[in-house]
């Protein structure tokens, strides 16, 4: 079975993951910190941006793939995928140590969670 819809959204997520990882590597190199973040708050923020991405994206993509394999509605899958891309693209710009309520952070996390719920709902809908 082809997972055309999920694949469409997995590609930009892979690119974003690479960019977030690259930001961590560049800062680690500049700060000469191999493990952890020392007292470098900029490195800490970059690590968390990448980590938060890793905490959300794989599960949403897995849920989308399962939904698509079960014949879920394309509109639901595209809705989850668009939300995932937009929210994950916004999130790094809003994740700052000194501003827990930055609007882009809230959009990033809320949109990602909503994408997860849409994908889960799409799975459930294929079994009703």
VENSULGI-V252220 format. One record per backbone hydrogen bond with DSSP energy under -0.5 kcal/mol. NH is the residue of the N-H (numbers start at 1). CO is the residue of the C=O. E is the energy in kcal/mol with one decimal. If there is no record, write none. Layout:
BEGIN
nh:NH co:CO e:E
nh:NH co:CO e:E
END
This chain:
BEGIN
nh:4 co:2 e:-0.6
nh:7 co:3 e:-2.5
nh:8 co:4 e:-1.5
nh:9 co:5 e:-1.1
nh:9 co:6 e:-0.6
nh:10 co:6 e:-1.9
nh:11 co:7 e:-1.6
nh:12 co:8 e:-0.6
nh:13 co:9 e:-1.2
nh:14 co:10 e:-2.2
nh:15 co:11 e:-2.0
nh:16 co:12 e:-2.4
nh:17 co:13 e:-2.5
nh:18 co:14 e:-2.2
nh:19 co:15 e:-2.3
nh:20 co:16 e:-2.6
nh:21 co:17 e:-2.5
nh:22 co:18 e:-2.8
nh:23 co:19 e:-2.0
nh:24 co:20 e:-1.5
nh:25 co:21 e:-2.6
nh:26 co:22 e:-2.8
nh:27 co:23 e:-1.9
nh:28 co:24 e:-2.9
nh:29 co:25 e:-2.5
nh:30 co:26 e:-2.3
nh:31 co:27 e:-2.7
nh:32 co:28 e:-1.2
nh:33 co:28 e:-1.9
nh:34 co:32 e:-0.5
nh:40 co:37 e:-2.5
nh:41 co:39 e:-1.0
nh:44 co:40 e:-2.3
nh:45 co:41 e:-2.4
nh:46 co:42 e:-2.0
nh:47 co:43 e:-2.7
nh:48 co:44 e:-2.3
nh:49 co:45 e:-2.3
nh:50 co:46 e:-2.1
nh:51 co:47 e:-3.0
nh:52 co:48 e:-3.2
nh:53 co:49 e:-1.6
nh:54 co:50 e:-2.3
nh:55 co:51 e:-2.0
nh:56 co:52 e:-1.4
nh:56 co:53 e:-0.5
nh:57 co:53 e:-2.4
nh:60 co:56 e:-1.8
nh:61 co:57 e:-2.7
nh:62 co:58 e:-2.5
nh:63 co:59 e:-2.7
nh:64 co:60 e:-2.6
nh:65 co:61 e:-2.5
nh:66 co:62 e:-2.6
nh:67 co:63 e:-2.5
nh:68 co:64 e:-2.9
nh:69 co:65 e:-2.7
nh:70 co:66 e:-1.5
nh:71 co:68 e:-1.5
nh:72 co:67 e:-2.4
nh:77 co:73 e:-1.9
nh:78 co:74 e:-2.9
nh:79 co:75 e:-2.3
nh:80 co:76 e:-2.5
nh:81 co:77 e:-2.6
nh:82 co:78 e:-3.0
nh:83 co:79 e:-2.3
nh:84 co:80 e:-2.3
nh:85 co:81 e:-2.5
nh:86 co:82 e:-2.7
nh:87 co:83 e:-2.7
nh:88 co:84 e:-2.5
nh:89 co:85 e:-1.9
nh:90 co:86 e:-1.9
nh:91 co:87 e:-2.3
nh:92 co:88 e:-0.7
nh:93 co:90 e:-1.2
nh:94 co:90 e:-0.6
nh:94 co:91 e:-1.9
nh:95 co:91 e:-1.0
nh:96 co:94 e:-1.1
nh:96 co:99 e:-0.6
nh:99 co:96 e:-1.7
nh:102 co:99 e:-1.3
nh:105 co:102 e:-0.7
nh:106 co:102 e:-2.1
nh:107 co:103 e:-2.7
nh:108 co:104 e:-2.3
nh:109 co:105 e:-2.7
nh:110 co:106 e:-2.7
nh:111 co:107 e:-2.6
nh:112 co:108 e:-1.7
nh:113 co:109 e:-2.3
nh:114 co:110 e:-2.5
nh:115 co:111 e:-2.3
nh:116 co:112 e:-2.0
nh:117 co:113 e:-2.3
nh:118 co:114 e:-2.5
nh:119 co:115 e:-2.4
nh:120 co:116 e:-2.6
nh:121 co:117 e:-2.8
nh:122 co:118 e:-2.3
nh:123 co:119 e:-1.8
nh:124 co:120 e:-2.5
nh:125 co:121 e:-2.7
nh:126 co:122 e:-1.1
nh:126 co:123 e:-0.7
nh:127 co:123 e:-0.5
nh:127 co:124 e:-1.6
nh:128 co:125 e:-0.8
END
